[in-house]
């Protein structure tokens, strides 16, 4: 995948960090982001509690067709937070190969064929059948607004953003 059709790749403008918007030579590609998201074992979901305190928790998930899907108990703290305010930040474990996504979480409306592919990815990654169609949990998906990525060893040259149409 070259990059999502609903996103544009841009160079951030952060001159105090040495990131200049016209220095685009070593920006990351969408294929690099796809690999990081596909291979990640954990995805950190950061939401906000009703009283404004942050809540951050790792979840297992599946990156399928450029979309992050994960399940959660409808009564969990993250599910209650997301039901009240679906804006989140999602990031991977690594600060060396960084992917951070700002966006919103929505209930996944998936046809059976896609549901099967998500289940297959869970089995491949975690050796666990998530029983997504009848578990009573919510199947959620991330709708990104902004994705930030860079390689720490080559920062600021690789600092790259994708801005999504929302």
Steps between C-alpha positions, in 0.01 A plus 500: 500500500651834398296691759134532595291690248345708780837622636783722393859460610661817632821603666433649845607859561701482824809718446592497871545122466688526172200391292459728201193463276700523177752225593296210361775273369489229768136503600357158585271309266155362570639150442729555800200599716305198374783266604525653847125481558467150355789355700420671832388270778352773720326827428477759778157664517496835682157634590364747755289423807188702586697706754768586241768258621680314222468123467753299300490125448654252254265289291540220252372586157510430130619735227301397193478701177655805664260502795556411866230278654485390863245360738410602852251419770220756477536566875877560497640840593620561143160405355319735739749777423462448124119489524507843666778654286632292212810712436818302576871474443636161396869418494730202477749375763811632328634851536777411256267415211220734592140492381245719680143539374249761609142420408172361618376153583176382345303177515617280214234410247662210322370258241560134579792472259686784674409362842657169394820678389521685833454170685768335286743781585430456874565127470821562304631755753371374832409135435155588626162503330333819618148372413419851384152424373342369821720603794284780640799736482517804276707480183644847448701665227724802491406785267824701476520879472880535523784248497850594613800277428878514520814299558674616817845414356432730204296774660421766386561392138228231510230697685187446291131574554190381320193720526171320437174637366252476785 
